[in-house]
Every structure is written in C-alpha cells, then in structure tokens.
Amino acid sequence: MKGGGAGGGDGIERLLFTASAGDADPQSRPLLLVGQLPNLQKIMWSQVKGKLEPRVNQEVWQAALNTLNPNPIDSCSLWLDYAVVAALPSKISRHNSPASTHFLTRLIRNCSSRRTNRCIVLVCEYTEVFASACALTRAFPLFTRRTGLPKQGEKLTVTVEFILVGENANPLTESTLACLLSAAEGIRIAARIVDTPCNEMNTDDFLAEIELVGSELGIIPTVIRGEELNDRGFGGIYGVGKAALTPPALAILSHKPEDATQTIAWVGKGIVYDTGGLSIKSKTCMPGMKRDCGGAAAVLGAFRAAVKQGFKENLHALFCLAENAVGANATRPDDIHQLYSGKTVEVNNTDAEGRLVLADGVSYASKDLKADIILDIATLTGAQGIATGKYHAGLLTNSEEWERACVKAGQNSGDLVQPMVYCPELHFSEFTSAVADMKNFVADRANATSSCAGLFIEAHIGFDWPGVWVHIDMASPVHTGARATGYGVALLLALFGSATDDALLNFISPVGVNFTTEDGNSMKNCSKKRRLV
C-alpha cells in the first residue's frame, strides 16, 4: 500500500493517504464513497467493485446512483451502514470552494460514526484534490479527554483513496500523497492546539509545541519572554500577558534556505485564553476563549508543512503568546503602553488585546526581520462573523492583487476568505486619542469594526510601508460547533505554494511566476522568478 499516514492520539483515527486502498469486504472495512453526482456517475464499476463485493453488486450500485438527489447533499446506504455512497452539491456559488469543502466535512462526520478501520474514497477532479483532502482531515480531530476510548496501541486507521475524473485522471503520485499528508498533519496539529483547554495549553505548553516542531525541522526557536519583552520594548505582548501565571512570549521559527529571493513573515495571534482582562467578558461569552490562539496554531501547522514541502524563500513564523488574565498586575483601561513600533497606545478596552500583541509581531517582522511580505492571522474580532460569516474569514490587505490572490487561495484550499473594506483614510480616525498616538478600540462600533481592527495592526508598520501586508481575521471559521477546524493551514499553503518545491502546491497557488505587481509589471521574466512581489 502506497502513501503516508497522519497519526492520532487517544485512540483517534490515523489518516492514511494512498494511491490505492486495495480491495476489502465492507463488513471488515466499512466504505464511504463521496463526490459530486456527475463525478460519481463517471467512474466505472470495475474501479469500485473490489471495495464493495460481495455485499454490493453492480445493479445495487447503479440503483443507488439513480436514487441520489443532492439538495444540497444526499447519501444512500449500499449495504447497511457498512457501505455508503454520498453526493456533494453539483453546483456552488462563486464565493464557495469548487470542492464543496464544508459539505464534504459534514458528510464525512455524519457517515463516520462506526469505530473501526474504514476506507473513504473521494471522487473528484485533480484541481479539487488538495481542498478535498483538507476537508476530510477536519472531520477527524485529535484532542479528546473522553474515557473508554481505544488505547494508544489500538489506533484506528482511515484509508483515503482518490479516484480522479476529468483531465489529469492518473493515480496520485508519491509526492502528491506526501503533500496531502503534510497538510493533514498541520491541520490536525492546529486543531488539537485550539481544542486543548488552557490548563493544558498555556504559554509554556505552546512554547513546547513550537520547540517540538522546531526540533523536527532542525530549527532552534528564538524566544523573547517575560521581563525581557518589557525591557526590549514589546509593550503590546507584555502588557496583555503580564498578569498571567505563565509569562507572555514572542517566539520565532526561522527557515532561511540558500538562494532565497525574499523574506516572508507569518504572524499568529496566540492568546491561550482570553478573559477580556479587566474589561472582562460575561459568563456566556467567555467559554470557548481557549480558541483565541487559533492564528498562532495555524501558523505553526502551516510552517511545519511548508518547510517539509521544500519552502524556497526565507520564512519566519512569529508567535505572539499571552494569556489575557485578570490580576493585580493586569493592564487597566486608561493605561498607556509604548509598543515595539515606538507608537503609544491608550488602552480603552483590555478585551481588544489581540491587535496589541500582533502590532508588536508585525513591527518586529518589518524592523528586525526585514520582511517583504507580512501576513498576520488571528481570531481578532467577534464582528468578523457579522461582516463575513461563519465560513469566510475576513481579509484586509494593502494590495489589490493580493486581495484577489487570497480569495482564490481560499477557494483552492477550502479555507474561504472574503475581502473587507480597506480605507484607512476614512476609518483610522476611530482610534483618535487625546493623550497618546492612538487608542486600541474604536469610538463607533457601527463603523467597520473588523476592518478598523486590522488597520490598527497595519498602523504599526505604517500605511506607507512598501511591502505587502495581509490580515486574516478568522474568529468564526476557527471552529465549527464545539470543535476546532484547523483553519488557516490550508490557506497559507495554497497562497504561498509557488514558493515550495511541491508540484501540487504550485498548481493550486494563485501567486507565482506570472504574478503581476501593483505597477503592472509581470514577474515572468524576472531573474528572481520565485519572487511573490
């Protein structure tokens, strides 16, 4: 059997991506076949009969296909609940992923309750392989503290095979399977960190996760922590986290290959728990705030996968870690902090803490790391869900070209994004302060709150900064119900895929050799062909 596996913990499923899952009686290995109905109708009986016989014959298979009527999805039992065929929507809107990723995750969750080794066959076009694999991965989270589950040595395996239709319908190569494995592992790492409560995932624990990834990749992280943050001028991170039992930190993983042509920085918000500080959240709004580290978790999972897939540019992953706790040393409303940019901030809402830590992170990326591209990703505002919904992260950027690229990368990966209004000359006045350079929260909540939050971050590298700045607000997509989604990993891999050695990531990346800069010049003939800007 060819392919690679993503291992789980606590008896949770191990994912095995393979070119061929082989034949098996569905009674011993339950089977789920899923795809858009037109694609399911294109495959031949000979391609699936070994996975269905002797329980299902060709007549039953064909009758099931004729029965399916997705609206938007549908499923049909082929033999009890051991063999099921399911259909995804045949049509999707322009703001959705062609792979119907959210419906795919939902279908797999609904059809995968049986706790045994099983097989999932995804029927799709090659263009949808990456997004489909990531969607499937989200259905199998790692973290649990439920008792009575199989022990570590009794891990269950989900074998995943792709049957491709349309152009490029050849079996997936070993390199493509390795890419899917790296992405799946990154998504599951990110989701596990976000699902883990703060009593097990404080800043110490998050740093241990960073060190573990660093050791895998042969990278020693740089860590600035506790009073050193204050001494070196990181007033945002220090001010947010100074009241917690475990001190705040800025951690950096740096990948610096030879022949790199530019420097990219991914900055993740890592608030391991957000009480709101002295502007404390209510008893109904506080549960779930373990997820406020979703941006940093996404950066960690994506960095690991990107380096494994041969990232060819300088790549820095910055983790702005703090617990926004209540204590005698907590930041008060009216306090003024000087951030790493040198700008002063009057705190008028301690529950608007994410922008403070990210402001330090992007400023460090610009001043010290000399980044050409800075992308920050965060569970930043509750208003994001109002602005762009539960499934699409909010996008803010100083580049129209990168705005389009991010939307396309979201569709190609299943981590959807939707642009928010970018107009600093109209909106930044919301932060006007009489006693400091700016406040940290808007004067008018009804005036593009999520866009304003992003502009606060950009202000600390400067609205005239010549590089590309991208801000992703993933407050709602970070979870579905009570479970983390691992949002952001697939998006970053797709967006920056052209900077890797991997053929699949290059194929789905909307940014690359032919990318046009804002002055209208194509990079096609540039000697530095990998340059993204």
N, C-alpha and C positions, 0 to 999 in steps of 0.2 A: 504493500500500500504506500503510495507516494504522498508527500505533504508534510505539514508540520502541525504541532498541537499547542494550544494555549491552555495551560493547566489551571485548575481551580483549587480552592481551599475549602475545608469543612465539608468535603463530600460533594461540592458543587461541580457542575459539568466541566469536562475538559473538551475544548473545541479542537477538532482535527480537520483541517482543510486538505482536500485530496483531489487528485485528478480523476480517480475512480474509486468509488466506495465499495466496489465489488458486489457480489450477489449474496442475498440472505433472505431467509424466510421472515416475513414481517412479524411472525409470532415471537421469534427470538430477537429480532431487531426492528422495532416499530419504525415506520417510514412516514415522512411528510414530504409531499411534492407540492411546490408552490411556485407560481408565476402568473403573469398576465394570461388571460384565457387565450388570446391569439397565439401566444408563445407555446402554451401547453398543447394546443392543437397542432402545432408544427412538429412536435417530436414524434418519433416512430415508436411503436410498441416494443420493438427489439431493444430500444435504449433503456426501458424501464422494467421489462418483464422479469429479469433476474432478481429484481428487488421486491417483486410482488408475488410471483408464483411460489408455492402452489395455491395460495389463498385467493388470488385475484387473477381472472383470465382476461383476455383482450376484450371480450364482449362487455364485461363489467366496467373495465377501464373506459371504453368508449361511451358507455351509457352515463358514466359519472361526468365526463366532459360535457356531454349534451345537457346534463342537469344543471351544471353550474350557471349561475346568473348573478355575477358580482354587482352589488349595489350598496356600497362601493366594493365590498369584498364578499366572498362566499366560500364555503367548504363543503365537501361531500365525503362521507365515510366510504371507503372501498371494502374494508373488512373490519368490522367492529371499530375500536379506536386504535387499532394497530397499524392501519394503513389509511391515510387521509390525503386527498388532493384538495388544494385551496387555490382560489383565484384572486389576484390583486386587481385593482381598478385598471381598466383598459385605457382610460383617458384621464389625464391630470391637467391642472391649470398651469399657467406659465410661471407661477410663483412656487410651484412644488418641485420635488425631485422626480425625474422620469422613472426612477426605480420605485416610487411609492413607498419610501423607506419607513414612514411611521405606520402605515398599514401593514407592512411586512413584519415589523417588530411585534405589532399587536397580534397578528395571525399566529406567529410562532409561539408567543406566550400562551395564547389560548389553546393551542394544539399540542403543547409540550408538557402536560401535567404528569404523565407517566414517568416514574423514577426508574429508568432502566437505560442501558445503552441504546442509542437510536441513530437514525440516519435522516438527514434533511437534504433534499435535492432542490436546488434553486434553478429555475429555468428562466433565462434572460439573455439579453444581448451583451456583448463584451463591454460596451460603454457603461453598463449598469453593474458590473461585477463588483467594483470597489464599494459602491454605496450599498449594495445588497449584502455584502459580507459584513460591513459595519452595522447595518440594521439588524442582522441576525445576532451579532455579538451582543447588542444591547439587551437582548432577551434573556441573557444568561449572566446575571450579576454574581460577583464573587462573595461579597460580605454577607455573613449571617451569624447570629448568635443563637439560632434555634437549636434546641437539643433534640436528640433522637435521629439525627441525620447520619448517613453513612460515614464511617471513619475515613481518615486521610488515605489509607491504603485501598479504599473501596471507591475511588473516584469514578464517576460515570463519564462516558465519552459520547459526545455528539459528533458524528462524522458528517462532514459537509462536502457535497459534490455539486459542481456547476454543470448543467447541460446548456450549452450556448446555441443560440439560434441567430439567423441573420448573417451579416458579414462577420468575418473572423470567428467562425464557429469551431475552431480547433480546440482540443483539450487545453486546459490551463497549464502553463509551464511551471517548472520548479521555482523560478524566480518570482513569478506572479503569486504562487502559493506562499512563498516566504514573505512577500509584501503584505498579503492578507493576514498572515499570522502576526507580523509586527504591529499592524494597525489594530488587530483584535486585542493583542496583549496590552497595547497602550490604552485603548478604550476601557478595558476591564480594570486596569490599574487606576485610571482616573475615577471610574465609577466606585471602585472599592474605597478609595480615599474619601470621596464625598459622602458615601454611605456610612462611614465609620464615625461614631459619636466622639465628641471632644475629650471624653475621659480616656479614650484610646488613641486619639489623633490630635494631640496638642502640638505646639510648635516644636517641641523636642521630637515627637514622633514623625512629624512631617519632614524635619531635617534628616531623620534616619531614612525615610523613603528616598529623599534626594541623594543621600550618600550611597544607598544601595544601587540606585540607577547609575550613579557615577562610577561605582566600582565595576559594574557590568561593562561599562563603556571605556574604562581606563581613564576616567576624568576625576580629578580631585576638586570638589566644590570650593568656591570662595564663600566664606560666611562672615558677615558683619553682624554682631549681635549685642543685645543689651545696652550697657552704658556706652559701648563703642559707637553705636548708632548715634547717640546723642552727641558724643564728642566729635564725630565726623560730619555732623550737620544734617542727619536724616530725621528731621523733626516730625515728618509725617508718620513714618513707621513707628518711631519711638513713642510719639505722643499717643498713638492709638493703642499700643500694646503694653505700655509701661505699668499698668495696674494689674496685669495678669500674673499668676504664679510662675508660669514659664515665660521667659523673656521673648520679645519680638526679635525678628532677624530678617536680614536681606541675604539670600543665598543665590549664588550664580554658578551655573554649569556652562562651561565654555568649550565649544568644539571649533578648533582652528586648523583646518586642513591646509596643506600646501596648495599653492596656485589659486587660492580663494580670490575672487574679484570684488567682493563687497561684504559688508557686515550686517547681519540681521539680528534683531533682538526681539524675543518674545517675553512679555512681562505679564505675570499672572498674579491676580489678587488672591492671597492666601489667608483670609480671616478664618481661623479654625473654629471660632464661634463668635457670634455677634449678638450680644445682649442689647446693643444700641448704646452702650455706655450710660452716662448719666441721663442722656435723652432716651431713657430706657423703653424697650419695646413692651407691648402688652402681653398678657399671658396667652393670648391666641395667636399673636404674630411672632412670638419668639420660637416656638417649636419649628424645627426644620432649619434653623440657622447654622447647623453643622455644615450645611451645603455652601456656606459663604466662601469656602476655599476652592470652589469649582474651577475658577480660572487658573489658579496655580496647579491644580491637579491635571487639567487639560494640557498645560504647558509641559508638565513632567512626562505624561504619556506620549505626547507628540514628539518631544525632544528625543526620547528613547527610540521611538520608531524611526524618526528621520535620520538619526545617526546610524542606526542599524542598516538603513537602506541607502547609505552612501551619500550623505549630505556633503556637497562640494564647496559650500560657502562658509564663511565664519558665522557660527550660530551661537548666540548666547541665550540661555534660559534664565530669567530672573524671577525669583520667588519672593514676594513681599508678604512675610509671615507675621501674624499678630493675632492675639485674642482680644477682642474688644470687650473688656471686662469692666465691672463696677468695683471700685475700691477707693481707699483713702488717697491713692496716688493717681486716680483717673483724671483725664483731661476734663475740664469744666467748660460748659458754654461760656463764652466771653474770653477764654484763653486765646492767646496769640502764639502761634508757632512759626518758626522760620524753617522752610523746607529746603531740601538739597539744592533746589534751583536758586536759592537765595531769596526767593519771594516770601513775604509774610502772609499768614492766613489767620483771620479771625474766625474762630470756631463758633458757629451759631447753631450747630446741630451735630452732636457727637455720634449720631446714627448715620451720618454721611461720612463714614470713615474710609470706605474703600478708595475713594478718589484721593485721599490724603496719602495712603501707602503707595498707590500707583503713581502719583505725582513724583514721589521720590524715586521710584523704579525707572520711569521713563527718563527722568532727568539724569540719572546715573548712566543709563544706556546711551544718551546723547553726549554727555560731557566726558565720561571716562572710557566708554567702550567705542565711541565714535561710530555709532550705528548709522547705516544708510537707510534702513527700514526699521521702524519700531512698531510692533503690534502689541497692544495690551488687550487682555481678555479678562472679563470679570463678571461676577454676579453683582452688578453695580446698583441697579435701581428697581424697586418694585414697579415703577411706572413703565418699565420696558414691556412688561406683559400687556399693559394697556395700549402702548404705542404700536407694538408689532406682534403681540400674541404669544401663545404658549409654545409654538413650534419654531418661530423665526426669531433668532437673536437680532437685537438692534445693532446697526452698523453705522459708524461715523468715521469719515476719513477726509483728509485734506486733498485727496487725489480722485478726480472723477474716473480715471482709468482703473484705479484700484477698487473703486466702488463697484464698477461693473465686474471686475475680476472676482471680487469676494462673493457677489451674488452667484456667479457661475460656479465657483468652487463649492458653494453651499449646495447647489443643485447636484453637482457631480459627486458629492460626498454624503448627502443626506442631512448634514448639519446646516440647516437653512438659515439664511440671513436676509434681512430687509433693511434698506437704507433709511436712516433718519435724516431730518433736515440738518444741513450743515451751514450755519450762518452766524459765525462768531461776532460779526459787526452788529447784529441785532440782539443776540442772546447773551453775550458775556457780561453785559451790564447788570444782569441778575445777581452777580456776585459783588457788587459795589460795597465797599466798606469805608467808613469814615476814619478808621484808625489803623487799617492795615492795607496791604496791596489788594486783598480780596477776602470775601467770606467763603465758607466752604459749602453753603447751601443757598438755594435760590430765594429771591424775595417773593416770587409768584410761582406757586406750584402748578398753575394752569398754563405756563408758558414753556412748552417743550422741555419738560424736566429732564428726560433721559438724554436729550441732545446737550443740554446745559452741563450735565454731569460729565459727559465726555469732554466738553470744551474746557472744563476746569483742569482736566488732566493735560490736555494739549497746551494749555497756558504755561505749563512748567517746562516745556521745551521751546515754546514760542510759536505764535501763529505765523511767523515768517520763516520758520525753520525750513531749510531747503529739501529735507528728506521726505520720505513717505511715512505718514503716521496713520495707523488703522486702529480703531477702537471697536471691540466687540462686547456688547452688553448681553449676557446670556443668563440673566436672572431667572427667567421662566424655563427655557429649554434645558437647564441643568438637571431637571428631574421630570419624571412622569409619575404622578401619584406619589407613593412613598419611596420610589427607587430612583437613584441617580442614573443618568443616561450616558455619562462619559462624553458629554457634548464638548466639542472643540478639537478633539484629537484628529478626527477625520477631516475637519475643515482645514486645519493647519497643514496637514499632509497634502491635501489636494491643492491648496492655494500655493504652496511652495514646492510642489512636486517636481517642477522643472529644474530645481537646484539639487536634485538627487540623481543617483545612478540608475534608479529603478524605472523600467520601461512603463509599467502601469501608471505610476505616479506622474511621469512625464506626459503620458497620454491624456490623463484627466485634468492636468493643471492648465488653467486659463492664462497663466503668466509664463513667459519664457523667451525664446529666441526672437520671436516675431512681435514681442510686446512693444507697443508704441508709447513713448514717453509723452509728457504733457506738452512739450514743444513741437510734437508732431513727427519726431524723427523715429524711424524704425530701428530697433536694435539688431536687425537681421544680419547686417554686415559689420557689426562692431567686432573688434578683435576680442573683446571680452564677452563672448556670446552668452555666458550664463547670467550676465547682469540682469537683474529684475527691474532696475530703474535706470 
